[in-house]
């Protein structure tokens, strides 16, 4: 099937929360999320080598909420912009 453990766990969350997403929509959402988180733990851990003075004790679970909200806000802005540009490309005068 080509579905990994992460995709199964994420799909389970969507199903449990009864999100109004059909199977095709779920596949699109899950593929986006899988790309976002793939390799992220390694990148976050590498911050310790990149930022002088940063220690593991500085990285806290609570920071995840801000990251979560920032990703959501960024995607909302990105897709709002995309949607508006789609509308601009449609010549409504023709209809």
N, C-alpha and C positions, 0 to 999 in steps of 0.2 A: 504494500500500500504506500510506502514511502513517507509514513507519518512517524515523527519522532515522539519521544516521551513528553517533551515540552509542548508540542502541538496538542497532544491528547489532554494534558493537564489544563491548557488554556481553553480548549473546546469544552471541557467539563465545567469550567467556571462559567462560560457563556450559557451552557445548557442549564446549570443550576440556578443561575440568575434570570432564567427565562427571557433572555434578550431576544428581541424580535428580529432575528437574523436567520435567513434560510441557509441551506448547506453551502451554496456558492458564496454567499456573503461571508459566512463563517470562514471559509477557506481563504478568502482575501484578507480578512482581519487577522487571522492566525499567521499567515505568511508574513505580513507586515511586522507583527509583534516578534516573530521568531528571528527576523533579520535584525530588529532593534536590540534584542538581548543576546544574540549570538556573539560571543567574544567579549561581552561587556564586563563580566567579572575580572577577566585578565586585564582589561584596560583600566578598570578602577584600581586594582591592586598595583598596577604599574605607576599610578600617581605618586606612590611613596618614593619611587626613584626619580620622578620628575620634579617634585615640589620639595624644596629644602625645608626641613623641619616638620613635614607631615608624618604622622605616625598612625598606625592602625587604630589606636584609641581615639583619634580624631574623626574617624569614619563611623558614623552612627546610623542605626536603623531609622531614626526619625528623619534623617536627610532624604530617605527614600520617598517620603510624602512630597517633599518639595520637587524632587526629580520627577516623580509621577505627574504632579500638577503641571510642571514645566513642559513635559512631553505632550500632555494633553492640550495645553494652551497653544503650543507650537503647531501641532497637527490641526487644531481647529482653525488657526489663522491661515495655515497653508491651504487647507481644503476650502475654506471660505473664499480665499483669493482665487483658487483654481475654478471654483464654481462661478464666481463673478466673471472671470475671463471667458469661461465657456459661453455665458449669456451674451457677452460682447461680440463673440464670433458669429453668433446666430443673427442673421438678417431678418428681424421680425417684420420689416416692411414688406417682405415677400409674402406674408401670410395674411 
